[in-house]
Amino acid sequence: MPIAPRLSDSEAAALRSLAERENRSLQDVAREAIREYAENRSRTELLDQILDEELPRYAEALERLGQ
């Protein structure tokens, strides 16, 4: 599904500048940025979930280590 995000003038200029420096299309740079954002967000959410599940199990040991 094609989308056309509305960028501010400064966002568009930054995207254009990056694309020119890397000799790539605006679309390629934008797609890569979105892909990286989604991957990083997924990793962060997974890490948060694991910490929420596992930290209580080790809370006492972590408390002692902090003393």
C-alpha positions in Angstrom: 0.0 0.0 0.0 1.7 3.2 -1.1 1.8 6.1 1.4 3.0 9.7 1.1 4.0 11.0 4.5 3.8 14.8 4.9 7.2 16.1 5.9 8.1 19.5 7.2 10.4 21.6 5.1 13.3 20.8 7.3 12.6 17.1 7.3 12.3 17.1 3.5 15.6 19.0 3.2 17.4 16.6 5.5 16.0 13.6 3.6 17.0 15.2 0.2 20.5 16.1 1.6 21.1 12.5 2.8 19.9 11.0 -0.4 22.2 13.2 -2.4 25.2 12.5 -0.2 24.6 8.8 -0.5 23.7 9.0 -4.2 20.4 7.2 -3.5 16.7 8.0 -4.1 14.6 9.7 -1.6 12.4 6.6 -1.5 15.3 4.3 -0.7 16.5 6.5 2.1 13.0 6.8 3.6 12.3 3.0 3.3 15.6 2.2 5.0 14.8 4.7 7.8 11.4 3.2 8.3 12.7 -0.4 8.3 15.4 0.5 10.8 12.9 2.2 13.1 10.6 -0.7 13.0 13.4 -3.2 13.8 14.7 -1.1 16.6 11.2 -0.6 18.1 10.5 -4.3 17.9 13.8 -5.1 19.7 13.0 -2.5 22.4 9.5 -3.8 22.9 10.9 -7.4 23.2 13.5 -6.4 25.7 11.0 -4.5 27.8 8.7 -7.6 27.8 11.6 -9.8 28.8 12.7 -7.4 31.6 9.1 -7.2 32.9 8.9 -11.0 33.1 12.4 -11.8 34.4 13.4 -8.9 36.7 11.0 -9.9 39.5 12.6 -13.3 39.6 16.0 -11.8 40.3 14.9 -8.8 42.3 16.4 -10.0 45.6 19.7 -10.9 44.0 19.9 -7.5 42.2 19.0 -5.7 45.4 21.9 -7.4 47.2 24.3 -6.6 44.4 23.3 -3.0 44.7 24.3 -2.7 48.3 
